Amino acid sequence: KYAWFLSQLADLVVPFNELHLTRQSHRGDDFLNDVMHTLLALEGSELCAIVRVEFQDEIGRDAGGLQRECVESLALTFAVTEDIGSGKLNVVELVEGGVDVEVTDANKHDYVQRMLILCGLPDIDVDDWKMHTNTTDAVRTSPLWTIVADLSLEDRAKFLQYTTGSPRVPVQGFSGLTSYDGRICHFSIRGVTYTQGKYPVVHTCFNRIDLPAYPSKAALEEAIAMLLLTDATGFTLN
């Protein structure tokens, strides 16, 4: 049933070259509602299209700009609502009185940490990841996947964040991994020459990691351990 459901989801996706829509919106105090109204105006097959929302007079924003987004406009609080069946909802507060505590730029990291404690980290199937990865002959014998499989769930999510820009797997699994523009773009590993002190370089826009040919498994483990200690949006990230 799970495989059938994923295949049905895949069939709903309109090919990138057939229908790729761009909609413009204004950035302001109410920009989230503005974007939602824009998306709600889509009809028919447009609902299955890849839609990109652009803000007028903004050609692009860097990762730092995204991190500085207006969290307050999302209208989040330190509480989550869960469906307990029979049309009944239950509100779970992340902190005492959380339903009245708004998520702001100042406390957003605390909110994320509490959500992770409550909901847990998503499972990452290393076998599925490996199956949908394009590699060169130079790295087929690399111990990378053995090392990734031995990572804790938290570190595995960090490594996924580091290499793809997101700590979560698409609903279709790694077969549904996309590039920055919404096209299907499987994970790929490219072997590069190793020099002393060199770390892997990732290209999150198209899910690729340039992996040096480390002389031993221990050297690769050390490099990955160092990467996991850094900010996932920090150096060696392209």
Protein Blocks (a to p, Z undefined) as FASTA:
>chain_A
ZZmmmmmmmmmpccfkloccdddddddfklmmmmmmmmmmpghjllmpccddddehiaba
cfklmmmpcfklnopacdddddebjhiacdddfbghklmmccdfklmmmmmmmmmmmnop
adddfklmmmmcccdfklmmpcklmmmmmpcfklmmmmmmmmnopabdcfkljmlpccfk
opacddddddddddehiacdddfknopacddddfbfklmmmmmmmmmmpcfklghiZZ
